[in-house]
Amino acid sequence: NFIPQLKNHLLSRLLGLDFDGDEHEYTAAQRDSVIILGNKIYHHKVLRVNYTTYDIRRNQDSMNSHAHCDIMIHSCESGPGVHPYWYARVIGIFHASVVHADATATNRSLQCIEFLWVRWFGIDPDHRYGSHRAHLPKIGFVPESDPCAFGFLDPSLVIRGCHLIPTFADGRTLELLSCPDSIARTAGEVDDWASYYVNM
């Protein structure tokens, strides 16, 4: 589903739709209106993210795609008790030259669009955390059976990199991603940690 998902993402960006956590679904004809120049996407080794530190200083995270770095973005969920951030592991950093060849397109010029290919984490709903409990938030990879386990992301939404600590007591598993030699894992890994703590 890589190409259909990518075109869904690119079309949402071309239409100027705000990211709400869910990729918008389009028809095959709508996806065909997204022309990727030369049918080529270009891979980059490094993602650099500028951010403001807690003491109001400027800083920059430099993240290598081969190391499968972890990132955080603002959550699109709302309501009491909702965790303020979402987390993802970067599988690839790309850009493509794209044209929106639709009769209703407001901009038909060639556009360079940068995007990340990510594997999403989800919050453990049964884990209680917070400073009053002296527990860190706990997350784990979204299972591959979920259509939202992998996705694409605008790099401008990334707040910064994050430090995740494997929950060693929970062990490792193949249940979240059954393919042992998946590109979604760091070279040499054949399974995943079942869960992680988010270091604050």
Residue frames relative to the residue before (quaternion, step in Angstrom):
aa qw qx qy qz dx dy dz
N 1.0000 0.0000 0.0000 0.0000 0.00 0.00 0.00
F 0.3223 0.7905 -0.4835 0.1937 3.59 1.24 0.14
I 0.7239 0.4495 -0.2670 0.4501 3.61 0.69 -1.06
P 0.6643 0.4790 -0.3385 0.4632 3.68 0.80 -0.80
Q 0.6587 0.4969 -0.3175 0.4673 3.61 0.95 -0.82
L 0.6377 0.5236 -0.3289 0.4594 3.57 0.99 -0.81
K 0.6860 0.4734 -0.2962 0.4665 3.59 0.88 -0.88
N 0.5818 0.5501 -0.3726 0.4691 3.60 1.11 -0.58
H 0.6702 0.4998 -0.2892 0.4663 3.55 0.94 -0.95
L 0.6801 0.4922 -0.2973 0.4548 3.58 0.83 -0.97
L 0.6526 0.5159 -0.3222 0.4518 3.59 0.97 -0.82
S 0.6238 0.5255 -0.3390 0.4688 3.59 1.02 -0.73
R 0.6516 0.5034 -0.3090 0.4761 3.57 1.02 -0.81
L 0.6604 0.5108 -0.3066 0.4571 3.60 0.95 -0.87
L 0.6950 0.4577 -0.2622 0.4886 3.58 1.11 -0.71
G 0.4653 -0.7148 0.4189 0.3116 3.58 1.30 -0.07
L 0.3567 0.7446 -0.4939 0.2727 3.59 1.15 0.52
D 0.4729 -0.6691 0.4973 0.2854 3.56 -1.03 0.82
F 0.4953 -0.6400 0.5007 0.3071 3.55 -1.12 0.71
D 0.0366 -0.8159 0.5769 -0.0062 3.58 -0.78 1.03
G 0.6733 -0.5066 0.2893 0.4543 3.56 1.26 0.30
D 0.7411 0.3107 -0.1929 0.5630 3.57 1.20 -0.46
E 0.4082 -0.6785 0.5475 0.2707 3.55 -0.97 0.85
H 0.4247 -0.6914 0.5219 0.2630 3.56 -0.89 0.93
E 0.3493 -0.7319 0.5490 0.2023 3.55 -1.06 0.77
Y 0.0778 -0.7921 0.6053 0.0111 3.55 -1.00 0.89
T 0.5614 -0.5803 0.4628 0.3659 3.53 -1.27 0.35
A 0.6648 -0.4902 0.3732 0.4225 3.56 -1.28 0.29
A 0.6374 0.5320 -0.3285 0.4503 3.59 1.03 -0.78
Q 0.6490 0.5038 -0.3187 0.4727 3.59 1.01 -0.78
R 0.6508 0.5044 -0.3193 0.4691 3.59 0.99 -0.80
D 0.6287 0.5489 -0.3331 0.4388 3.58 1.08 -0.72
S 0.6010 0.5656 -0.3635 0.4321 3.60 1.20 -0.37
V 0.6093 0.5051 -0.3513 0.5002 3.59 1.30 -0.16
I 0.0908 -0.8084 0.5815 0.0052 3.56 -0.41 1.25
I 0.1759 -0.7610 0.6186 0.0851 3.57 -0.70 1.14
L 0.4554 -0.7350 0.4313 0.2576 3.55 -0.42 1.27
G 0.8505 0.0561 -0.0838 0.5162 3.55 -0.74 1.11
N 0.4119 -0.7108 0.4577 0.3400 3.59 1.31 0.12
K 0.5244 0.6269 -0.4019 0.4130 3.56 1.07 0.81
I 0.0712 -0.7291 0.6761 0.0797 3.52 -1.18 0.73
Y 0.3163 -0.7807 0.5221 0.1334 3.55 -1.01 0.86
H 0.3196 -0.7744 0.5283 0.1379 3.52 -0.82 1.12
H 0.1513 -0.7758 0.6080 0.0749 3.56 -1.07 0.82
K 0.4748 -0.6975 0.4666 0.2652 3.55 -1.10 0.68
V 0.8224 0.2224 -0.0583 0.5204 3.58 0.97 -0.86
L 0.1551 -0.7316 0.6573 0.0930 3.52 -1.18 0.80
R 0.0955 -0.7882 0.6067 0.0392 3.58 -0.81 1.02
V 0.0769 -0.8029 0.5910 -0.0155 3.54 -0.79 1.11
N 0.2464 -0.7525 0.5951 0.1374 3.56 -0.78 1.06
Y 0.0741 0.7980 -0.5937 0.0718 3.57 -0.95 0.85
T 0.4460 -0.6616 0.5337 0.2803 3.54 -1.33 0.27
T 0.3893 -0.7309 0.5133 0.2252 3.57 -0.80 1.01
Y 0.6957 -0.4855 0.3335 0.4111 3.56 -1.32 0.22
D 0.7140 0.3884 -0.2580 0.5223 3.60 1.18 -0.46
I 0.5717 -0.6577 0.3446 0.3490 3.57 1.18 0.79
R 0.4700 0.6144 -0.4914 0.4003 3.55 0.82 1.04
R 0.4809 -0.6508 0.4998 0.3089 3.54 -1.20 0.52
N 0.0537 0.7830 -0.6176 0.0516 3.55 -1.05 0.79
Q 0.2289 -0.7718 0.5789 0.1294 3.56 -1.28 0.23
D 0.2362 -0.7277 0.6270 0.1466 3.53 -1.08 0.85
S 0.1245 -0.7636 0.6304 0.0633 3.55 -0.95 0.92
M 0.0245 -0.8390 0.5404 -0.0585 3.57 -0.43 1.25
N 0.2855 -0.7678 0.5582 0.1318 3.54 -0.83 1.08
S 0.4699 -0.7065 0.4532 0.2732 3.57 -0.77 1.03
H 0.6287 0.5491 -0.3454 0.4289 3.61 1.08 -0.62
A 0.6578 0.4946 -0.3039 0.4799 3.57 1.22 -0.49
H 0.3142 -0.7748 0.4875 0.2515 3.60 1.33 -0.12
C 0.0227 0.8403 -0.5375 0.0673 3.55 0.64 1.19
D 0.3855 -0.7092 0.5483 0.2185 3.54 -1.27 0.47
I 0.1327 -0.8037 0.5795 0.0229 3.55 -1.00 0.90
M 0.2287 -0.7488 0.6010 0.1607 3.53 -1.33 0.27
I 0.0689 -0.7651 0.6391 0.0392 3.54 -1.17 0.70
H 0.6139 -0.5269 0.4150 0.4164 3.56 -1.25 0.25
S 0.4767 -0.6651 0.4993 0.2847 3.56 -1.01 0.85
C 0.3495 -0.7218 0.5587 0.2116 3.56 -1.14 0.69
E 0.5437 0.6101 -0.4001 0.4149 3.58 1.29 0.03
S 0.1204 -0.7783 0.6117 0.0743 3.54 -1.22 0.47
G 0.5074 0.6340 -0.4806 0.3312 3.54 -1.25 0.38
P 0.6639 -0.5181 0.3566 0.4045 3.57 -1.25 0.31
G 0.8343 0.2298 -0.1741 0.4700 3.55 -1.03 0.84
V 0.4809 0.6690 -0.4445 0.3516 3.60 1.24 0.07
H 0.4559 -0.6714 0.5093 0.2862 3.57 -0.95 0.89
P 0.4661 -0.7412 0.4087 0.2574 3.62 -0.78 0.96
Y 0.7720 0.3221 -0.1747 0.5193 3.61 1.19 -0.29
W 0.2434 -0.6978 0.6463 0.1901 3.49 -1.38 0.39
Y 0.2275 -0.7850 0.5692 0.0902 3.54 -1.16 0.68
A 0.0083 0.7957 -0.6046 0.0342 3.55 -1.12 0.70
R 0.3338 -0.6972 0.5922 0.2277 3.54 -1.30 0.43
V 0.3706 -0.7426 0.5191 0.2045 3.56 -0.79 1.05
I 0.2096 -0.7753 0.5878 0.0970 3.56 -0.75 1.12
G 0.8123 -0.0647 0.0763 0.5746 3.56 1.00 -0.82
I 0.2415 -0.7331 0.6226 0.1289 3.53 -1.27 0.64
F 0.0465 0.8411 -0.5283 0.1060 3.59 -0.53 1.15
H 0.0393 -0.7310 0.6649 0.1485 3.48 -1.44 -0.01
A 0.0914 -0.7759 0.6222 0.0495 3.53 -1.27 0.47
S 0.3691 -0.6732 0.5888 0.2527 3.54 -1.25 0.54
V 0.0387 -0.8463 0.5246 -0.0844 3.54 -0.48 1.28
V 0.1171 -0.7536 0.6427 0.0732 3.54 -1.20 0.71
H 0.2736 -0.7320 0.5989 0.1750 3.57 -1.02 0.84
A 0.0667 -0.8415 0.5358 -0.0197 3.57 -0.06 1.35
D 0.3749 0.7015 -0.5112 0.3257 3.54 0.62 1.18
A 0.5872 -0.6110 0.3987 0.3506 3.58 -1.05 0.75
T 0.7212 0.4266 -0.2420 0.4893 3.59 1.13 -0.63
A 0.4148 0.7324 -0.4616 0.2802 3.61 1.27 -0.02
T 0.3673 -0.7344 0.5301 0.2116 3.58 -0.95 0.89
N 0.7733 0.1628 -0.0984 0.6049 3.58 1.24 -0.41
R 0.0679 -0.8255 0.5603 0.0036 3.58 -0.44 1.20
S 0.4436 0.6907 -0.4596 0.3391 3.57 1.23 0.27
L 0.6089 -0.5464 0.4300 0.3819 3.55 -1.29 0.39
Q 0.0549 -0.8088 0.5854 -0.0101 3.57 -0.80 1.04
C 0.3069 -0.7205 0.5926 0.1885 3.54 -1.07 0.80
I 0.0381 -0.8128 0.5807 -0.0272 3.58 -0.57 1.17
E 0.2289 -0.7585 0.5997 0.1119 3.55 -0.85 1.06
F 0.0676 0.8036 -0.5879 0.0640 3.58 -1.03 0.74
L 0.3221 -0.7139 0.5929 0.1873 3.50 -1.31 0.53
W 0.2471 -0.7037 0.6410 0.1812 3.53 -1.18 0.66
V 0.0124 -0.8493 0.5232 -0.0687 3.57 -0.50 1.19
R 0.2814 -0.6828 0.6420 0.2061 3.49 -1.42 0.34
W 0.3357 -0.8045 0.4641 0.1571 3.55 -0.52 1.22
F 0.2841 -0.6874 0.6403 0.1919 3.49 -1.33 0.58
G 0.1775 -0.7530 0.6180 0.1400 3.54 -1.30 0.39
I 0.5315 -0.6207 0.4760 0.3250 3.56 -1.17 0.64
D 0.4318 -0.6628 0.5455 0.2769 3.58 -1.05 0.79
P 0.3178 -0.8007 0.4721 0.1870 3.64 -0.32 1.19
D 0.6803 0.4959 -0.2920 0.4539 3.60 1.19 -0.44
H 0.6144 0.5580 -0.3415 0.4410 3.57 1.28 -0.18
R 0.2216 -0.7690 0.5888 0.1135 3.57 -0.82 1.02
Y 0.0251 0.8184 -0.5686 0.0792 3.55 -0.77 1.04
G 0.3925 0.7026 -0.5448 0.2356 3.53 -1.34 0.15
S 0.6607 -0.5212 0.3590 0.4036 3.57 -1.24 0.40
H 0.6492 0.5228 -0.3264 0.4458 3.60 1.06 -0.67
R 0.7101 0.3860 -0.2517 0.5323 3.58 1.26 -0.37
A 0.3352 -0.7638 0.4772 0.2767 3.58 1.32 -0.21
H 0.5469 0.5692 -0.4165 0.4511 3.56 1.04 0.88
L 0.4105 -0.6938 0.5380 0.2462 3.56 -1.08 0.78
P 0.5893 -0.5396 0.4400 0.4098 3.62 -1.19 0.39
K 0.2191 -0.7782 0.5805 0.0974 3.57 -1.09 0.76
I 0.0152 -0.8069 0.5892 -0.0394 3.56 -0.83 1.03
G 0.0736 -0.7760 0.6231 0.0653 3.55 -1.31 0.25
F 0.6309 -0.5345 0.3891 0.4060 3.56 -1.19 0.43
V 0.4785 -0.6205 0.5357 0.3147 3.55 -1.15 0.69
P 0.4999 -0.6748 0.4386 0.3200 3.66 -0.77 0.93
E 0.5976 -0.6073 0.3963 0.3419 3.56 -1.09 0.74
S 0.5763 0.5955 -0.3754 0.4151 3.61 1.20 -0.41
D 0.6108 0.5292 -0.3432 0.4786 3.58 1.25 -0.40
P 0.4582 -0.7062 0.4572 0.2870 3.65 -0.72 0.97
C 0.6855 0.4632 -0.2840 0.4847 3.60 1.23 -0.32
A 0.3387 0.7640 -0.4934 0.2413 3.61 1.22 0.29
F 0.7688 0.1623 -0.0845 0.6128 3.57 1.13 -0.73
G 0.1088 0.8073 -0.5746 0.0787 3.55 -1.12 0.55
F 0.4560 -0.6502 0.5350 0.2883 3.51 -1.39 -0.12
L 0.1151 -0.8113 0.5731 -0.0113 3.53 -1.09 0.79
D 0.4572 -0.6430 0.5466 0.2808 3.53 -1.15 0.76
P 0.4567 -0.7129 0.4498 0.2844 3.66 -0.61 1.03
S 0.5999 0.5866 -0.3670 0.4016 3.61 1.12 -0.55
L 0.6161 0.5552 -0.3454 0.4391 3.61 1.25 -0.30
V 0.5465 0.6303 -0.3962 0.3835 3.58 1.24 -0.33
I 0.3517 -0.7299 0.5491 0.2050 3.58 -0.82 1.02
R 0.7081 -0.3164 0.2513 0.5791 3.54 0.88 -1.04
G 0.6189 -0.4943 0.4242 0.4390 3.55 -1.29 -0.05
C 0.1906 -0.7778 0.5844 0.1314 3.58 -1.22 0.34
H 0.3897 -0.7109 0.5444 0.2153 3.53 -1.25 0.57
L 0.0820 -0.8037 0.5893 0.0052 3.56 -0.61 1.18
I 0.2208 -0.7715 0.5889 0.0960 3.55 -0.99 0.94
P 0.4234 -0.7053 0.4916 0.2857 3.64 -0.58 1.02
T 0.3695 -0.6816 0.5821 0.2451 3.56 -1.10 0.76
F 0.2596 -0.8305 0.4713 0.1440 3.54 0.19 1.32
A 0.6252 0.5643 -0.3414 0.4172 3.59 1.05 -0.73
D 0.6745 0.4920 -0.2960 0.4641 3.60 1.14 -0.56
G 0.4128 -0.7566 0.4330 0.2639 3.58 1.27 -0.18
R 0.5489 -0.5923 0.4834 0.3379 3.52 -1.37 -0.30
T 0.1015 -0.8138 0.5721 0.0099 3.56 -1.17 0.56
L 0.3199 -0.7047 0.5968 0.2116 3.52 -1.35 0.42
E 0.4755 0.7187 -0.4128 0.2948 3.58 1.28 -0.12
L 0.6652 0.5145 -0.3126 0.4417 3.60 1.11 -0.57
L 0.7702 0.0055 0.0128 0.6376 3.56 1.21 -0.59
S 0.2917 -0.8376 0.4390 0.1435 3.55 -0.16 1.32
C 0.6190 0.5494 -0.3554 0.4344 3.62 1.13 -0.53
P 0.3543 -0.7894 0.4549 0.2106 3.64 -0.44 1.13
D 0.7664 0.3202 -0.1911 0.5231 3.62 1.09 -0.55
S 0.1878 0.8260 -0.5074 0.1583 3.57 1.04 0.81
I 0.5377 -0.6156 0.4792 0.3197 3.55 -1.18 0.68
A 0.5758 0.6053 -0.3682 0.4081 3.58 1.24 -0.35
R 0.6866 0.4319 -0.2799 0.5135 3.58 1.26 -0.18
T 0.5852 -0.5459 0.4636 0.3803 3.52 -1.29 0.41
A 0.6220 -0.5637 0.3883 0.3801 3.58 -1.06 0.76
G 0.7757 0.3167 -0.2595 0.4803 3.56 -0.90 1.00
E 0.6399 0.5030 -0.3335 0.4757 3.60 1.21 -0.32
V 0.1670 -0.8006 0.5704 0.0757 3.57 -0.99 0.85
D 0.7712 0.1616 -0.1288 0.6021 3.59 1.28 -0.02
D 0.4602 -0.6846 0.5030 0.2580 3.58 -1.33 0.01
W 0.5080 -0.5424 0.5430 0.3909 3.50 -1.31 0.28
A 0.5255 -0.6651 0.4319 0.3083 3.57 -0.91 0.91
S 0.8021 -0.0683 0.0679 0.5894 3.59 1.07 -0.68
Y 0.2273 -0.7548 0.6040 0.1178 3.53 -1.37 0.31
Y 0.3309 -0.6647 0.6181 0.2584 3.51 -1.35 0.38
V 0.3603 -0.7060 0.5656 0.2276 3.56 -1.08 0.77
N 0.3101 -0.7647 0.5369 0.1755 3.57 -0.50 1.19
M 0.2013 -0.8038 0.5540 0.0808 3.57 -0.71 1.08
